[in-house]
């Protein structure tokens, strides 16, 4: 918890310093006698504005391009496309409310706050978003936002609504886009036409998710001309602080872990999951008395018997050499004595009468296992599997041409698609909520107009009740999501 709060404070101070320096620079340029006029003309000419925590760009020069883009499909196809979008958008509204309600009730009924259980979790760089993946986040949320607004714009053109302009902005740490539609033209539309325009954004987010999932599923076939798969996992990046750095390099192919074949990253992850350490079948004749060393405890329940004789030796023990439950310890060459069958007791070995089940002396969180790869020597790893997992980046794809850039290309594509799926889905759910300032506000109004013939006052009263409730629900989920991030 303290670590998360510390990282949160560091991230907040970093972002605050950036925006403060930017605003100071903006003010200095505005007040500089010689540069002020040029600076203001530059901002106005390019549609730029700078405020504390926000940079915005606005233009109407893209209007003609958007109108021309609407001619890409015949009119009847566009009508069908946005009609489907209207249905999806209407269905997403109660679905989003149901998801957020379920999340809120689950949180209130649970004693723990787990971020993975939340539909909407605030993304905080340095806390729950690694800094080295910040670019993925910024690019994919920008792409999701632009295509979301592109949907609104094309739907509006299709319904003869004028586009006054479009814009991009960067708010604190979140890029976004918006389209400015002519209010009077929107007002005179029929409810079904309004639904097509208002639902087009979330509909395009749904399309992005489905399209990205399809590409991700078909990626092995798409990459087939340049890559092969199913023959192990390839190291495409490794930290210099990794416990196996130097033994595994970029381009190394991991083939098995403790004899279990690894054909893809799922196999690799599953091989690290069981934290219970197994033993190794060893012939009794190989355990010489000279291997018994002086012992001392390093941690509760952990005995060290090698006294740092060499990096290749490790302390093993067994309770099967003498009567009772007393353990006998041996300082042995780990590479030699970890090639036998895995066991929990000597009866698991091929020759139980001549063998013992030898276990490494480890703390409960650590493991010892052998990694077979395409190099000359197997890697003997001792430590927490999570440390190993987080210190390397792996890919299922083997480049047919030995180029460094190709090793990282599949991982970049996969990570981009995964972020695009997650953020487009989140943007679609967020905008479907019937809350103020979101698409859900306008979708709700169009639904009420379409389904009822009540007076304007009654419609507004119902709309306000739903919007206030939806806003409280959304805010509660965001706050609880932030709490879950800071307490994990």
N, C-alpha and C positions, 0 to 999 in steps of 0.2 A: 504493500500500500504506500509506504513512504517513497519507494523508488518511483512508482507511477506518479505520485504528486510532485516529486522532484523533477521528473522529466516534463511534466505538464507545466511547471513554473518556468523551466528553461525554454520550452517551446513558446510560451506566452510572451516572455521577455524578448525573445529573438524576433518574433513577429511584430510586437509593439515597437521595438527599436527600428525595424525596417520602415514601417509606416510613418513613424515620427520623423525619421531622417528624410523620407520622401516628401512629407508635408512641409518640412522646414525648407527643403530645396525649392519647392513650388512657391512658397511665400517669398523667398529671397529673389527668385526670378521675377515675380510680379512687382516687387518693390524696387528692383534695380532700374535706375533711370534710363540706362542705355539699352537694356535687354527686355524691359517690361513690355514695350509695345510689340516687339518681334515675337516674344513668347506668347502673348495673348492672341496675336494674329495666327500664330502656328496652331494653338489649341483650337481656335474657332474654325480655321480652315479644314482641319482634320477631324472635327467633331469630338475632340477629347475634353475631358474634364477630370480634375483631380481633387479629391477630398480626403479627409482623414479616414483611412481604412478602405478606400474605394477609388478605382480608376475606371472610367467609363468611356466608351467610344460609340458614337451614334452617327448614322448616315442614312440618307434617302437615295443614295446612288445605286443601291442594290435592288431597288424596287423593280426596275425594268427586267433585271435578270430573274427575279422571282416570278414575275408574270410570264416570262418566256419559259421558265422551268415548268410551269403549270401545263404547258402544251405538250409535255413529254408523252403523256398518255391521252387517249381519246376521252372526251367528256363523260361518256357513259361509264367508262372504266373508273374514272376518278370519283364519280358519284357512288359507285359500288364500293370502292376502296374506303371512302370516308364514311359511308353508311355502316360498313362493318366496324370501322373505328368508333363510331358513335355507340354501337351496341357494346363493344368491349369496354369503352369508357364508362358507360352506365353500370355495367357489371362490376367494374373495378371499385366504384365508389363504396358500395356496401362491403365488398371484400376487404378493402383497406381499413374500413372502420372495424370489421370483425377481427382482422389481424392485430391491430393496435389494442383493441379491447382485450383480446386473449393474452397478449403480451403483458398488459398492465395487470390483469387479474393473476397471471402466473407469477409475476414479480411479487405481488402483495401476498401471495400464498406460499412464497418460498423464503427460506432463511438465508439464501445466498443470492448475490447479484452477478450473474454470469453474462458477459457481453454477447456470447454466441447465441443466447436465447432471445435477443432483442431484434426486432425487425428493423428499427432505425437506431443506429449507433453513431454518435458524432465521431468524425474522423479527426484525430489529433496527431499531426506529425511528431514523431519522436516518442509517442506514447503507444498508440495502437496502429500506427502507420510508420514503418521504417523509413528513415530519411532517404535511403537509396531507392525507394519505390515511390517517392513523391512525384516524380515526373509522370509515371504511369497514372497516378491519381489525377493529376492536373489535366493531362491530355484526354483521358477517357471521360472525365466529367464535363470537359469542354465539348467533346464530340457529342456526348449524350444530350447536353443542353442545346447545342446548335441544331441537331436533328429534331429535337423536341419542338423548338421554335419554328423550324422549317416546315414541320407538319402543320402548325397553326397557320403559317403564311400561305401555303399552297391551298389549304382548305378554304381560307378566306377569299383568295383569288377565285377559286372555283364557285364561290357563292356571291361573286361580284362585290366583295367588300374591299375598299381601298386600303392599301398599305401605306401608312405615313412614313415609316422608317423602320430600321432594324438597328440593333446595338449589341455590343459585347461589354462585359464588365468583369472586373476582378475585385471581389469583396473579401477582405482580410486574407483568407487562404483559399477561397472558392471561386473559380471562374464560372461564368454563366453567360446566357444570351437572352434577348427578348425581342419581340416584334410589336410595333406600335400600330394598331389597327384603328381605322376611322370609326369613332364611337357611334355616330349617327347611322352609319350603314349597318353596324351590328345591331342596333336597337330595333330596326324595322324588319329584321329577319324573323322567319317563323321558328318556333321552338325546335323542330327537327333540324333546320339549317344551323341554328345556334349550336346544337349538340355536335354536329359534324365539325364545326370550327373549334369548339372548346375541348372536344375529346381527341382531336387530331394529335396533340402533343403526347399524351400518355399512350395513344395507339402506336405512335412511332417508337416510343420506348419499348413497348411490347415486341414490335417487329425487330428492333435492335437485339433484344434478348434472344428471341427465337433464331434470328440469323446468326448471331455469335455462337449460340449453342450448336447449331448445325455445322458451322465452320470448325469449331473445336472438335466435334465428333469426327468430322471428315479429315482432320489435319494430317493423320498418317498417310492418307492417299494423296492429299494435296502436296505434301512434302516428299512424296515418293521419288521424284526425279533427282533430288539432291540428298536424300537421307534414307537409311534403313532403320527398322525398329524391331523390337522383340528379341534382341541379342544381348541384353544387359542394359545397365544405365550408364550414361556418360557424364563425367564431371565437367560441367561447363564453367564453373567458378568455384574457387576455394579460398577461404580466408587464410592469411598468414598466421593467424592465431589458432587455426584448426589443429587438434592433436595429431592429425595424420598428414599435415602439410609437409611436403617433401617426399612422402611415401606415395601419396596420390596427387596427381597433377591434372591440370586442365587437359582433357582428352583421354584420361584414364577411364577404362571400361570396367565397372564392377560386375562380376559374374555370379558371385554367390556370397552368402554370409553364413558361416558355420556349416557349410555343406548344402544349405538350402539355396536353390537356384534363384537368381534375381533376373527377371526378364523386363521389368518395368518399375517405375517409381512406387507403384502400389506394393509390389513384392518387397522393395527396399524398406518402405515404411513399416510393413507388417513384420519384417524380420527384426526391427528394433523395438516393437511394442512390448513383447513379453519381457518384463523386467526380472522375472525369476531366473536366477543363474543356474544352468545345468552343470553337470560334471562331465568328466572325460574318462573313458575306459583306459586304464593303464595296466600293463603287466607288472605283477609284484616284483619280478626279478629286476625291473628297471629302477626300483626305489631302493637305492643303496643307503646304508646308514650314514655315509659321509654327507648325504644331502640334508640331514637333519641339522637345523641351525638354531642359534639362540633366538628367543622370541621376545617381542615386546608389543604391547597393545598401542595402536595408533588412534583408534576410535573405539567406542564401546562395541564389543563383539567382533572387532576386526584385529587380526594378529598379523604382524609383519615379521618374517623370518629370514629375509634375504639380506638385510642390512646394507642395501644399496650396492650389492656386489657388482652388478652390471645392469644395464637397461634391458637386457634380453631375458633376465631371470625374474621369476615371480613366485610368490608364496602360495603353495597349495596345501590342502589338508584332506585327511580321510579319517573316519572312525571305524573302518572295517578291517584294520590290521591286528586288533587286539580286542579282548573281551571288554564289555562295558561300553560306555559312551564317550570315553576320553578320545580326544582328537590327536592325531599325529601330523606334524607339519613338515613340509619339504620345500626347499628352495630349488626350483627346477627351471630348465630352459623352456619358456612358454611356447616357442615355435615348435619344439619337438613334441611336447606332451599335450598339445591341443589338437592332434590330428586323429585321435581315436574316436570311437562311437560316443555319442552323447548318452548320458545316463543320469539317473537319480539314485540308483543303488547298483551294487555289483552284479545283481541278477540280470540287469539289462545288457550286460556285456556278452560277447560270444563265448568266452570261456570263464564263467563266473568263479570257478575254483582257483584259477590262476590270475585273476584280475581284481582290481579295486576300482571304485568310482572316486576319482580325485576331483576336488572342487577348488576353485581359486578363493583365496581369503579376501573377500570384498565387503564393503558396506552394502546395505540393502538396495541403495539407489544405483549402484554401479554394475557393470557387466564386463566380462571378458569374452571376446569373440574374434574369429578369424575372417578377414575379408579377402576373398580371392578376386584378383583383377588381371588385366592383360599384361601386367608387369612381371618382372622376374621373381619377386618374392611376395608372398602373401603378407597382408598387414595384420598385425596383432593389436587390437584396440582394447584398452582398459580405461573405463570411465563411465560417465553417464551418457546413455545413447542420445539424449536430447542435445547435448553439447555437440556431438558429431553431426547430428541431423541439421542443426542450425548453422554449422560452420561451412557447409557445402551447398552448392546449387547443382541439381542433377537434371538431366533430360533423358527421355526415352529414345532420342533420335541420334543415329550415328551418321556423320557426314560422309558421303562417298568421296569427297575431295578433302584432303587434310589442310583446311584453311581455318585459322583461329576464329575468324568472324562467324563461320558456320556453326561452331560449337554453341554459340550463344543465341543464334537466330531463332531456333524453335522455342527456347525458353522465353525470349522476348515476345514472340507472337502469342504463346499460351498465356503469359501473364497479362498482356494487353487485353486479350479476349476475356479472361476471367474478371478483370477490373471492369471491363465494359459491360459484362453481364450483371455484375453486382450493383454497379452504380446506376445503370439504366433501369434496373428493377427497382432500386430504392427511389430513383427520381419519379418513376411511374406511380409507385405506391404513395409517395409523399404528395404528389400533385393531385391524386385522386381523392384525398381526404377532404371532406366538406369543411374547410376551415378558411378563415379570412386570408385574402391575398394569394390563394392558390387556385389552380384550375378547378378544383372541386367546388369552390364557391360559385363559379359561373355554370358549371355542369348541374349543380343542385338547382339553381334558378331556372335553367332551361327545362329540367325534369318537372319541376312544379308547374311551369307554364304549360308543358305538354300534357300533363295528367289531370290538371284541375281547371276549372273555370271560375275560381273564387275571385274576390275583389283583390285589387293590388295591395291593400292594407293587410288583408289576411295572409296573402302570399308572403309579404315581407316579414310578417310576424313569425310565420312558420320557418322561413328561411333563417331569420336571426337566431331562433332557438337552436336549430340544427347547427348553424355555423359556430355559435358560442360553445356548444357541447363538443363539436369536432375540434375546435381550436384548443380547448382545455385538454382533450384526449391526446392531441398531437404534442402539445407542450409537455405533458406529463411523461410521455414516452421518450421524448428527447432528453429530459432531465434525468430520468431513470437510466437511460442509456449512457449518459455522461457519468453518472454515479458508478455504473457497472464497469466503465473503463478505468476509473480512478481507483477502484477497490480490487482490481484483479492484478 
